[in-house]
């Protein structure tokens, strides 16, 4: 049974729902002024119904035509954490509609309430998981809401929510207010400089499902970048069952015991290695000779294991790889310096840290490799502009920011800089790289912890944003928040994709 803070407020009886807040404010006044106001027990009581909100007829609690406000904080539960009962709720509410199995549990409340309050004047607001307005969930749930005639009237963009219950976890949430038809009153958007700051309010012309002051749209993945930038691709996938990957200790053992295999040890860039400075190694046999592969006991033993595993696969493509068992299953290694991007990064960071790698370091499939990337591209992708797009469009995997070639990189509305602007961004990007280099003992995870970032790196990123922002908004306009940046980006995105 779901016990959730959830209220249906009847027309003409709004004061009943405000008793709790009135009592809390009276207690606050008592602490400040020493005056004890007692208005409990209540002379008028509210109607309280306990039950599964997704398995009852809300009209039995309060007819929709009599409702003025509907609000609450449904459970913060993602796809992988649902119980069997909650999964049954999702199926019952959505009827198995395509894609809805990917939605957070809170989406079921939106589906129920938009059916319940359709064609009424009720205003609706839920505290919701941030992922409902980010990434892949947006084009699944919001066309269902907008398509029924609802408008977003106000929204608090992502901030940290913590219950007062003992031991409760802090989660990133949004608050979204909707109503059927045109929202009566100003459209209000609240943004946060970080997840724990006070909100900054702005008036909006239109609030879209990504909680930006921009037209209603849904960003779809693309096979090629929108702008004149190099293509990005996944790193190389071993498909080896772990036989080709080693830590420092295993790599040292191979160097001591098998000099032939040691010739083919290469450092491999994995997400964890990139962010936490941990070394990782692989057997990279692309340039190996048949004679070396036969003469090395280490190579022969490991390749034999890989071949046997691939031959037993149920996938025809994997079985075909058994013909060249000494090679990675998928090879996409750049032959020049490349920009290496972790595919996942903690949401606690303000951006996804990216690094340049030489071609001798192998990009693993937990990273994205951008060959021919220069300091200008690095600067744009480490800016607050790109981070705003990443957070809104990329979404998350569990609690981690997720970078995607098709959905994030290829859809980003890259600017068209002049040669002077391009040089300014490249120089500012070099300052970021120099600031990182001045802290050789710190990992990227250390450097980009918002509570521990060194002052010189903070200043370098501020200078970078001061030269990247004008590429999108012009030299005179200033942007204060990520919401403002997102509005600008959507405006440019629409302009670039209008023919589509």
C-alpha positions as CSV (number, residue, x, y, z in Angstrom):
1,X,0.0,0.0,0.0
2,X,1.4,3.5,-0.9
3,X,1.2,6.0,1.8
4,X,2.1,9.2,0.0
5,X,1.7,12.9,0.8
6,X,-1.1,13.6,-1.7
7,X,-3.9,16.1,-1.6
8,X,-7.0,16.9,-3.5
9,X,-8.2,20.3,-2.5
10,X,-12.0,21.0,-3.0
11,X,-13.3,24.3,-4.2
12,X,-14.5,26.5,-1.3
13,X,-12.7,24.3,1.2
14,X,-9.1,25.4,0.5
15,X,-8.5,26.5,4.1
16,X,-8.8,23.0,5.4
17,X,-5.6,21.9,3.5
18,X,-3.7,24.9,5.0
19,X,-4.1,23.9,8.6
20,X,-0.8,22.1,8.8
21,X,1.1,25.0,7.4
22,X,-0.8,27.4,9.7
23,X,0.2,25.3,12.7
24,X,3.9,25.2,11.7
25,X,4.0,29.0,11.2
26,X,2.4,29.5,14.6
27,X,5.1,27.4,16.1
28,X,7.8,29.5,14.4
29,X,6.2,32.7,15.7
30,X,6.1,31.2,19.2
31,X,9.8,30.6,19.0
32,X,10.5,34.1,17.7
33,X,8.2,36.1,20.0
34,X,7.5,33.9,22.9
35,X,3.7,33.9,22.1
36,X,2.1,30.5,22.2
37,X,-0.8,30.2,19.7
38,X,-2.8,27.0,20.0
39,X,-5.3,26.2,17.3
40,X,-5.4,22.4,17.8
41,X,-7.5,20.3,17.9
42,X,-9.0,21.5,14.6
43,X,-12.7,22.3,14.7
44,X,-13.0,21.3,11.0
45,X,-11.4,18.1,9.7
46,X,-10.2,17.1,6.3
47,X,-11.2,13.9,4.6
48,X,-8.3,11.5,4.6
49,X,-8.3,8.4,2.5
50,X,-5.6,5.7,2.8
51,X,-4.9,3.4,-0.1
52,X,-3.0,2.8,-3.4
53,X,-3.4,6.1,-5.3
54,X,-2.8,4.3,-8.5
55,X,-5.5,1.7,-7.9
56,X,-8.5,3.8,-6.9
57,X,-10.9,6.1,-8.6
58,X,-10.0,9.6,-7.5
59,X,-13.5,10.8,-8.2
60,X,-14.7,8.6,-5.3
61,X,-12.5,10.8,-3.0
62,X,-13.4,14.1,-4.7
63,X,-15.2,14.6,-8.0
64,X,-12.8,16.3,-10.4
65,X,-15.2,19.1,-11.1
66,X,-14.9,20.2,-7.4
67,X,-11.1,20.1,-7.3
68,X,-9.1,23.3,-7.2
69,X,-5.6,22.0,-6.4
70,X,-3.9,18.6,-6.6
71,X,-0.4,18.3,-5.3
72,X,2.0,15.9,-3.6
73,X,5.3,14.1,-3.6
74,X,4.9,10.6,-5.1
75,X,7.7,8.1,-4.5
76,X,11.1,8.7,-6.0
77,X,11.6,5.3,-7.7
78,X,13.3,4.6,-11.0
79,X,12.8,1.6,-13.3
80,X,15.4,-0.7,-11.7
81,X,14.2,-0.2,-8.1
82,X,10.5,-0.9,-8.6
83,X,8.9,-3.7,-6.7
84,X,6.6,-6.2,-8.5
85,X,3.6,-4.4,-7.1
86,X,4.9,-1.0,-8.4
87,X,5.6,-2.6,-11.8
88,X,2.0,-3.8,-11.8
89,X,0.9,-0.3,-11.1
90,X,2.9,1.0,-14.1
91,X,1.4,-1.6,-16.4
92,X,-2.1,-0.9,-15.1
93,X,-1.8,2.9,-15.5
94,X,-0.1,3.0,-18.9
95,X,-1.5,-0.2,-20.4
96,X,2.0,-1.3,-21.6
97,X,2.2,1.7,-24.0
98,X,5.5,1.8,-25.9
99,X,8.4,3.2,-23.9
100,X,6.5,3.7,-20.7
101,X,8.4,0.9,-18.9
102,X,11.4,3.2,-18.9
103,X,9.6,5.9,-16.9
104,X,10.2,6.7,-13.3
105,X,7.4,5.6,-11.0
106,X,6.2,9.2,-10.4
107,X,5.1,9.3,-14.1
108,X,2.2,7.2,-13.2
109,X,0.8,10.0,-11.1
110,X,1.0,12.4,-14.0
111,X,-0.8,9.9,-16.2
112,X,-3.6,9.5,-13.6
113,X,-4.0,13.2,-12.7
114,X,-4.1,14.3,-16.4
115,X,-7.0,12.0,-17.0
116,X,-8.7,12.9,-13.7
117,X,-8.4,16.7,-14.1
118,X,-8.8,17.0,-17.9
119,X,-11.1,19.9,-18.9
120,X,-11.3,21.2,-15.4
121,X,-9.7,24.4,-13.8
122,X,-7.7,22.4,-11.2
123,X,-4.0,23.3,-10.8
124,X,-1.6,20.4,-10.4
125,X,1.9,20.2,-8.9
126,X,4.1,17.3,-8.0
127,X,7.6,17.0,-6.5
128,X,9.2,14.7,-9.1
129,X,12.4,13.0,-9.9
130,X,14.6,15.2,-12.2
131,X,15.0,12.5,-14.8
132,X,11.3,13.0,-15.7
133,X,12.3,16.3,-17.5
134,X,15.6,15.0,-18.8
135,X,16.9,12.7,-21.5
136,X,14.9,9.8,-22.8
137,X,11.9,10.1,-20.5
138,X,10.9,13.5,-21.9
139,X,9.7,12.3,-25.3
140,X,7.9,9.4,-23.7
141,X,5.8,11.0,-21.0
142,X,5.4,14.7,-22.0
143,X,3.7,14.2,-25.4
144,X,1.0,12.3,-23.4
145,X,0.6,15.3,-21.0
146,X,0.9,18.1,-23.6
147,X,-1.3,16.2,-26.0
148,X,-4.2,16.2,-23.6
149,X,-4.1,20.0,-23.6
150,X,-2.0,20.7,-20.5
151,X,0.3,23.7,-20.0
152,X,3.3,24.0,-17.7
153,X,2.6,27.1,-15.6
154,X,5.6,27.1,-13.2
155,X,8.6,24.9,-12.4
156,X,11.5,24.6,-10.0
157,X,14.4,23.2,-12.0
158,X,16.6,20.5,-10.4
159,X,17.6,21.0,-6.7
160,X,18.4,18.8,-3.8
161,X,15.4,17.5,-1.8
162,X,15.8,15.9,1.6
163,X,13.0,14.6,3.8
164,X,13.0,15.3,7.5
165,X,12.6,11.6,8.1
166,X,15.6,10.0,9.9
167,X,18.1,8.4,7.6
168,X,16.4,9.7,4.4
169,X,18.5,10.1,1.3
170,X,19.0,13.4,-0.6
171,X,17.8,13.3,-4.2
172,X,17.7,15.7,-7.1
173,X,14.1,16.7,-7.8
174,X,12.0,19.2,-9.7
175,X,8.6,20.7,-9.0
176,X,6.3,21.1,-11.9
177,X,3.0,22.9,-12.0
178,X,0.5,22.2,-14.8
179,X,-3.1,23.0,-15.7
180,X,-5.5,22.0,-18.5
181,X,-5.7,24.7,-21.1
182,X,-4.0,28.1,-20.8
183,X,-2.3,28.7,-17.5
184,X,-4.0,31.7,-15.7
185,X,-1.4,34.1,-14.5
186,X,2.4,34.6,-15.2
187,X,4.6,31.6,-16.1
188,X,7.3,31.4,-13.5
189,X,10.6,29.5,-13.7
190,X,12.9,28.9,-10.7
191,X,16.5,28.0,-11.2
192,X,19.4,27.2,-8.9
193,X,23.1,28.1,-9.3
194,X,23.7,24.7,-7.6
195,X,21.5,22.0,-6.1
196,X,21.5,23.6,-2.6
197,X,21.3,27.3,-3.4
198,X,18.2,29.6,-3.1
199,X,16.1,29.8,-6.3
200,X,16.4,32.5,-8.9
201,X,13.0,33.4,-10.3
202,X,12.3,34.5,-13.9
203,X,9.2,35.1,-15.9
204,X,8.8,32.9,-19.0
205,X,6.9,33.1,-22.3
206,X,6.6,29.3,-22.5
207,X,7.9,26.6,-20.3
208,X,8.7,23.4,-22.2
209,X,9.1,19.8,-20.9
210,X,12.8,20.4,-20.3
211,X,11.8,23.2,-18.0
212,X,13.3,25.9,-20.2
213,X,11.8,29.1,-21.4
214,X,11.4,27.8,-24.9
215,X,8.9,26.3,-27.4
216,X,7.5,22.9,-26.8
217,X,9.8,20.4,-28.5
218,X,11.4,17.0,-28.1
219,X,15.1,16.5,-29.0
220,X,15.7,13.4,-31.0
221,X,19.0,11.6,-31.6
222,X,20.9,12.2,-34.8
223,X,23.5,10.2,-36.7
224,X,25.7,13.2,-37.5
225,X,26.5,16.4,-35.6
226,X,24.4,19.5,-36.1
227,X,27.5,21.7,-36.4
228,X,30.8,21.6,-38.3
229,X,32.6,19.5,-35.7
230,X,34.5,16.1,-35.9
231,X,32.5,13.0,-35.5
232,X,32.4,11.2,-32.2
233,X,32.3,7.4,-31.6
234,X,32.4,4.8,-28.9
235,X,35.8,3.5,-27.9
236,X,36.9,0.0,-28.7
237,X,35.0,-3.0,-27.1
238,X,37.2,-5.9,-26.0
239,X,34.4,-8.6,-26.0
240,X,37.0,-10.7,-24.2
241,X,35.5,-11.9,-21.0
242,X,38.2,-9.9,-19.2
243,X,41.2,-11.7,-20.7
244,X,42.7,-8.7,-22.4
245,X,42.3,-6.2,-19.4
246,X,44.8,-5.8,-16.5
247,X,45.5,-3.7,-13.4
248,X,49.0,-2.4,-12.6
249,X,49.9,-5.6,-10.7
250,X,48.9,-8.0,-13.5
251,X,50.6,-5.8,-16.1
252,X,53.8,-5.9,-14.1
253,X,53.7,-9.7,-13.9
254,X,53.3,-10.0,-17.7
255,X,56.3,-7.6,-18.2
256,X,58.4,-9.9,-15.9
257,X,57.3,-13.2,-17.3
258,X,56.6,-12.7,-21.0
259,X,58.6,-10.1,-22.8
260,X,56.8,-10.8,-26.1
261,X,53.3,-10.1,-24.6
262,X,54.8,-7.1,-22.8
263,X,55.5,-5.4,-26.2
264,X,51.7,-5.3,-26.8
265,X,50.6,-3.9,-23.4
266,X,48.9,-0.5,-23.8
267,X,47.3,1.8,-21.4
268,X,43.5,1.8,-21.8
269,X,41.3,4.8,-21.0
270,X,38.2,3.6,-19.0
271,X,35.8,6.0,-17.3
272,X,37.0,5.1,-13.9
273,X,40.6,5.4,-14.9
274,X,40.0,8.8,-16.4
275,X,38.1,10.3,-13.4
276,X,40.0,8.7,-10.6
277,X,43.5,8.5,-12.0
278,X,43.7,4.7,-11.8
279,X,45.8,2.9,-14.3
280,X,44.4,0.2,-16.5
281,X,46.1,-1.9,-19.2
282,X,45.1,-4.1,-22.1
283,X,46.7,-6.5,-24.6
284,X,46.4,-4.5,-27.9
285,X,47.4,-7.0,-30.7
286,X,46.3,-5.0,-33.7
287,X,49.9,-4.7,-34.9
288,X,51.1,-8.0,-33.6
289,X,52.7,-10.6,-35.8
290,X,51.6,-14.2,-36.2
291,X,55.0,-15.3,-35.0
292,X,54.7,-13.3,-31.8
293,X,51.2,-14.6,-31.1
294,X,52.5,-18.2,-31.5
295,X,55.6,-17.6,-29.4
296,X,54.0,-15.9,-26.4
297,X,52.6,-18.3,-23.8
298,X,50.6,-15.4,-22.2
299,X,49.0,-14.4,-25.5
300,X,48.3,-18.0,-26.6
301,X,46.6,-18.8,-23.3
302,X,44.4,-15.8,-23.2
303,X,43.5,-15.8,-26.9
304,X,42.4,-19.5,-26.6
305,X,40.1,-18.6,-23.8
306,X,38.6,-15.7,-25.7
307,X,38.1,-17.8,-28.8
308,X,36.3,-20.5,-26.9
309,X,34.0,-18.0,-25.2
310,X,33.1,-16.3,-28.5
311,X,32.4,-19.6,-30.2
312,X,29.9,-20.5,-27.5
313,X,28.0,-17.2,-27.8
314,X,24.3,-17.2,-28.9
315,X,25.0,-14.2,-31.1
316,X,26.2,-14.9,-34.7
317,X,28.2,-11.6,-34.8
318,X,30.1,-12.7,-31.7
319,X,30.7,-16.2,-33.0
320,X,32.2,-14.6,-36.2
321,X,34.7,-12.8,-34.0
322,X,36.2,-16.1,-33.0
323,X,38.0,-16.2,-36.3
324,X,40.3,-13.4,-35.0
325,X,40.2,-14.0,-31.3
326,X,43.4,-11.9,-30.6
327,X,41.6,-8.7,-31.6
328,X,39.1,-6.6,-29.7
329,X,35.5,-7.3,-30.7
330,X,35.1,-3.7,-32.0
331,X,38.0,-1.5,-32.9
332,X,37.6,2.2,-33.2
333,X,40.9,3.6,-32.0
334,X,41.9,7.1,-33.4
335,X,45.4,7.3,-34.9
336,X,46.0,10.8,-33.6
337,X,45.4,12.8,-30.4
338,X,41.7,12.6,-29.4
339,X,39.3,14.0,-26.9
340,X,38.2,11.2,-24.5
341,X,34.8,11.7,-22.8
342,X,33.5,9.5,-20.0
343,X,30.1,8.1,-20.9
344,X,28.9,8.4,-17.3
345,X,29.8,10.8,-14.5
346,X,28.5,11.7,-11.1
347,X,25.6,14.2,-11.0
348,X,27.4,15.9,-8.2
349,X,29.9,17.4,-10.7
350,X,28.9,20.6,-12.6
351,X,30.2,19.1,-15.8
352,X,31.6,15.8,-17.3
353,X,35.4,16.2,-17.2
354,X,37.0,15.4,-20.6
355,X,40.7,14.9,-21.4
356,X,43.0,14.7,-24.4
357,X,44.7,11.4,-25.0
358,X,47.5,10.3,-27.3
359,X,46.8,7.6,-29.8
360,X,49.0,5.2,-27.9
361,X,46.3,5.1,-25.1
362,X,43.4,2.9,-26.1
363,X,39.9,4.4,-25.7
364,X,37.6,1.7,-24.1
365,X,33.9,1.4,-24.8
366,X,33.1,3.1,-21.5
367,X,34.3,6.3,-23.2
368,X,33.6,8.3,-26.3
369,X,36.5,9.3,-28.6
370,X,36.5,12.4,-30.7
371,X,39.4,12.3,-33.2
372,X,40.7,15.6,-34.6
373,X,39.3,17.5,-31.6
374,X,41.2,20.7,-30.8
375,X,41.3,23.1,-27.9
376,X,38.3,25.1,-29.3
377,X,36.1,22.0,-29.3
378,X,37.4,21.0,-25.8
379,X,36.6,24.5,-24.6
380,X,33.0,24.5,-25.9
381,X,32.4,21.0,-24.4
382,X,33.7,22.0,-21.0
383,X,31.6,25.2,-20.8
384,X,28.5,25.9,-18.8
385,X,26.6,26.0,-22.1
386,X,27.4,22.5,-23.1
387,X,26.8,21.3,-19.5
388,X,23.3,22.8,-19.5
389,X,22.5,20.8,-22.7
390,X,24.2,17.7,-21.3
391,X,22.1,17.7,-18.1
392,X,18.8,18.4,-19.9
393,X,19.1,16.3,-23.0
394,X,21.5,13.5,-21.8
395,X,19.6,12.5,-18.8
396,X,21.0,10.0,-16.3
397,X,21.8,6.3,-15.8
398,X,20.6,5.7,-12.2
399,X,22.2,8.8,-10.5
400,X,24.9,9.4,-13.0
401,X,25.0,11.9,-15.9
402,X,25.0,10.1,-19.2
403,X,26.8,11.3,-22.3
404,X,25.6,10.1,-25.6
405,X,26.9,10.6,-29.1
406,X,23.6,10.6,-30.9
407,X,21.5,12.4,-28.3
408,X,23.9,14.9,-26.7
409,X,26.9,15.5,-29.0
410,X,25.1,15.3,-32.3
411,X,22.2,17.4,-31.2
412,X,24.1,20.2,-29.6
413,X,23.6,23.4,-31.5
414,X,27.3,24.3,-31.9
415,X,28.0,28.0,-32.7
416,X,29.6,29.4,-35.8
417,X,32.5,31.4,-34.4
418,X,34.8,33.9,-36.2
419,X,38.5,33.1,-36.3
420,X,39.0,35.6,-33.4
421,X,36.3,34.0,-31.3
422,X,37.7,30.5,-32.0
423,X,41.1,31.5,-30.9
424,X,39.8,33.1,-27.7
425,X,38.0,29.9,-26.7
426,X,41.1,27.8,-27.5
427,X,43.2,30.1,-25.3
428,X,40.7,29.9,-22.5
429,X,40.5,26.2,-22.8
430,X,44.3,26.0,-22.5
431,X,44.0,27.9,-19.2
432,X,41.7,25.2,-18.0
433,X,44.2,22.5,-19.0
434,X,47.1,24.4,-17.4
435,X,45.1,24.8,-14.1
436,X,44.5,21.1,-14.1
437,X,48.2,20.4,-14.7
438,X,49.1,22.5,-11.7
439,X,47.5,19.9,-9.4
440,X,49.3,16.7,-10.6
441,X,48.4,14.8,-7.4
442,X,44.7,15.3,-7.8
443,X,42.4,13.2,-10.0
444,X,39.6,14.7,-12.1
445,X,37.2,13.4,-9.5
446,X,39.1,15.5,-6.9
447,X,39.4,18.6,-9.1
448,X,35.7,18.6,-10.1
449,X,34.2,17.9,-6.7
450,X,32.2,21.1,-6.2
451,X,33.3,21.3,-2.6
452,X,37.0,20.9,-3.4
453,X,37.7,22.5,-6.8
454,X,40.9,24.6,-6.6
455,X,40.5,28.4,-7.0
456,X,42.6,28.6,-10.1
457,X,40.5,26.0,-11.9
458,X,37.3,27.7,-10.8
459,X,38.6,31.0,-12.3
460,X,39.8,29.3,-15.5
461,X,36.3,27.9,-16.1
462,X,34.7,31.3,-15.4
463,X,37.0,32.8,-18.0
464,X,36.1,30.0,-20.4
465,X,32.4,30.7,-19.9
466,X,32.9,34.4,-20.5
467,X,34.2,33.7,-24.0
468,X,31.9,30.8,-24.9
469,X,28.6,32.4,-23.8
470,X,28.9,35.3,-26.3
471,X,29.1,32.8,-29.2
472,X,25.4,32.0,-28.4
473,X,24.0,35.2,-27.0
474,X,26.1,37.9,-28.5
475,X,28.6,40.3,-26.9
476,X,26.2,42.4,-24.8
477,X,23.7,39.9,-23.4
478,X,24.5,38.2,-20.1
479,X,23.2,34.8,-18.9
480,X,22.8,34.2,-15.2
481,X,21.5,30.7,-14.9
482,X,21.5,27.3,-16.7
483,X,17.8,27.8,-17.4
484,X,18.7,30.9,-19.4
485,X,21.5,29.1,-21.2
486,X,19.1,26.3,-22.1
487,X,16.5,28.7,-23.5
488,X,19.2,30.2,-25.8
489,X,20.3,26.7,-26.9
490,X,16.8,25.6,-27.7
491,X,16.3,28.8,-29.8
492,X,19.4,27.9,-31.8
493,X,18.5,24.2,-32.0
494,X,15.1,25.1,-33.5
495,X,16.8,27.3,-36.1
496,X,19.2,24.6,-37.1
497,X,16.6,21.8,-37.3
498,X,13.6,23.8,-38.7
499,X,13.8,22.1,-42.1
500,X,13.5,18.7,-40.4
